[in-house]
Each structure stands twice: as structure tokens, then as C-alpha cells.
Amino acid sequence: MDRKLLKPSNINKLKDIRTPFYLYDMKLFRETVSEVVRLSSLYGIDVHYAVKANAGKPFLRHMASEGFGADCVSGNEVLCAIENGFSPDKIAFAGVGKTDREIETALKNGIFALTCESLPEISVINELAGRLGKKADILVRINPDIDAHTHKYITTGLEENKFGVSGHDFDALTGLLADCGNVNFKGLHFHIGSQILDVEEVFGLECRRAKEIARYFEDKGLEISHIDLGGGLGVDYEAPDEHPVPDFEKWFRTIAEGMTGGKRENPRYHIHIEPGRSIVAQCGSLITRVLFVKNGIDKTFLITDAGMNDLIRPALYGASHRIVNLTAESDHEGDTAVYDVVGPVCESSDVWAEGISLPAAMRGDMLAILSAGAYGQVMASRYNLRDLAPAVWLDWNGDEAVLSF
Ligand SMILES: Cc1ncc(COP(=O)(O)O)c(C=O)c1O
């Protein structure tokens, strides 16, 4: 979070907005995107933003204007990407359960590739493409059986996961592709998980496995022109202010070295990646107010007006987000106290943090739950019939915050 926000004139601007709301820092976002654009051109790697992380229009429009492609996981995401300026020939569409209607949407719009996750899906795409008189461009998602060293709910590349085609189906896949006349096989896709912090080890292994598997199919006579290595780069949820822009350099370098020995031009494959979280997570905070300071037997609870329906990551994955008391830090700084910070939803898992030390808080204090830009607003629900938290877009004129709604 930009510390300039704590300036009293800026806090004043936030005060009148009804909480909870998501606050997105466009300056940090543009800096993050510039870094990715620089590395994409330096290493010759194509970037498809994973729309599922955050589908905010200002984010999408900016990335489209910077030449990003999109990675989508539903027909509506494909349409949303196109509406917001992404060129269809840079859109990939993954997902284990695409409906016929979604497949037809992709085919009619001529996207870069449908990323197929099973043999039956390839057969259905072949049939639907035939009916439409089209040839379907596809990548095949492979399950490389790699442990991404991350939370079990966001690991996707293990044999036990539902994603991709596993080794035992490789021969059948080769045969099927030969029989599917309405399908144009462009290459392979991998995505092994999210919030990966062992960058060199895990992505290095992914590259080695990707090359081995590509060679296996090439030996069977299939031509592979594209390899998509998915997303997954992790962000620093513990110290977001120290690393507002994730270490993209390390990620790009690891992939470039892993796939091409570091050379910019790769004679063999065109390389793609699909970052989501790493681009938007640090650009968003969930702003909430303290409704009550409640004394328990041996705990003090801060009860906020934002809950797990607004940001489900802590309840879903046990994820932790840093919390800043904006009001206290800007005007009544004093003693600290230890709190359990909890939401209002009628579930015991609606907890932001337990036993954390914060400046002594009062009813009405505004808190920022940091690093909430990815898998936050997009996963919100109206559970308990609560209102959805809207987005507020923050830009800067010098030290002064400029807000748009
Ligand atoms: C196929 C695919 N690509 C890309 C991503 C984006 O991953 P991340 O947000 O970790 O970068 C995901 C996330 O689940 C995914 O499933």
C-alpha cells in the first residue's frame, strides 16, 4: 500500500465512501505491467493475463493496450476479454468443463487456442468445429505430475488433480489427434499451481518436464509450435510493501533459461505464460471499518464490516493478508493491542487474522486488508444477502489521491 494514502487529505477522501470497497492502485498496476512488458520483449515470451484473477475493466483495458493476450476459463471471460480490447488471436481458453456453447463462442470468435484438458473434450471440439465448418486451434494441457510446493487447493499439476491429460493417456492422445480432422494441434500447455515461491526449482522442473514431453510427442510425429507454461508466480503476502512488484525478472529468466538456454530467439517453440495473481494481487486492498471492539474472555475482537463473502481467501485457503489501521496510522497513533480481526458473516471461518498486534483501534476506524487484488473481488458472493463491495480506482496527482468509481 502506498504510504501516501495515510496523508490526512487522502484519508479524508476515503472517509465518505461506504465500506467495504476494493481500492485499486493504478500507478502500481501500470508499473507492474511495464515490468512485464519489458521482460516479455527482452526474453521473447508471450504473456496472456489470467482474467480469472481480476476482471476489472481498467485493468483489462490497460493490459490489452499494452499488447497482452488473455487466458480465460469461461465463455464469458472470452467475451469480456474481447469487449475490453484483447485481440481474439491472443486469447487462450482453458478449463476442464467447457460447455458446447462456450466452445462455440470460442470457435466463432477465432481465438488463439482452446486449451483442451481431456480426450473427450477434444472429440467434442472436433465435432462442433466440423458442424460450424471451422478448424479448431487447440493446445493440449498436460498434467506433468509436478509438486508446486503450494497450498493443496491451488496445486494443479499433480496426477491426482482433475486438470490436463496425464501420461497414461499420451498414446491415446496421439491417435485421437491423428483422427480429428477439424482440429489444428498447435502445442502443449502446462499450469502446475499458483502462489509458487520456489521459482527456480519449481519452474525449472516444469521447463525440463515440458521439453521431455514435447519431445515424446514430436517423436510420435506431432508438430509442436507453442508451449504455454501457465501462471503461478507467487507474491509476498507477508511484506507487500517490500515487494510491491513481484520478482518477474527471476521468473522470466528461469523460463527462458529452462526452455531456450537463455537465448531470446527460440528456434524450436514459441513460449507463452499466463500470470494472474502476480500482476494484480499487490494493487488491491479491501477497505473496511471496525464495527465493534468486543472483549472476549481472553481475546479482543475487532469486528469488521467486510467479511468472507467479500474476500474468501482466508476462509478458503487459510491465507493471511496484512492489515493496516489507516485511521490510527494517520491520526490517533498510540499504543498497540493484540486482536483477533473477524468479519460479520455467520461462519466461524470468517476470520482475517488471529492474535495480531495493531495500533489500538476504535469503532469506525478504517482498515486496509492488503494484497487483495487477485482472487478477491472476482470470488465475492452475496452470502448472507450482503451487498457486493464495489471497486474504487486510485491514481495519483503528486501526493494527492485521485479516486474514480
Ligand atoms: C490455466 C491457468 N492459467 C493461469 C492461471 C493463473 O495463475 P496465477 O494467478 O497463479 O498466476 C491459472 C490459475 O488458476 C490457471 O488455472
PDBQT file of the ligand as one rigid body, heavy atoms in Angstrom, charges set to zero:
ROOT
HETATM    1  C1  LIG A 501      -4.760 -22.378 -16.633  1.00  0.00    +0.000 C 
HETATM    2  C2  LIG A 501      -4.355 -21.290 -15.717  1.00  0.00    +0.000 A 
HETATM    3  N1  LIG A 501      -3.510 -20.346 -16.170  1.00  0.00    +0.000 NA
HETATM    4  C3  LIG A 501      -3.130 -19.313 -15.389  1.00  0.00    +0.000 A 
HETATM    5  C4  LIG A 501      -3.579 -19.192 -14.083  1.00  0.00    +0.000 A 
HETATM    6  C5  LIG A 501      -3.130 -18.015 -13.269  1.00  0.00    +0.000 C 
HETATM    7  O1  LIG A 501      -2.362 -18.411 -12.199  1.00  0.00    +0.000 OA
HETATM    8  P1  LIG A 501      -1.740 -17.316 -11.231  1.00  0.00    +0.000 P 
HETATM    9  O2  LIG A 501      -2.819 -16.404 -10.810  1.00  0.00    +0.000 OA
HETATM   10  O3  LIG A 501      -1.184 -18.110 -10.099  1.00  0.00    +0.000 OA
HETATM   11  O4  LIG A 501      -0.653 -16.620 -11.987  1.00  0.00    +0.000 OA
HETATM   12  C6  LIG A 501      -4.433 -20.176 -13.562  1.00  0.00    +0.000 A 
HETATM   13  C7  LIG A 501      -4.876 -20.074 -12.171  1.00  0.00    +0.000 C 
HETATM   14  O5  LIG A 501      -5.506 -20.893 -11.600  1.00  0.00    +0.000 OA
HETATM   15  C8  LIG A 501      -4.838 -21.243 -14.402  1.00  0.00    +0.000 A 
HETATM   16  O6  LIG A 501      -5.669 -22.183 -13.963  1.00  0.00    +0.000 OA
ENDROOT
TORSDOF 0
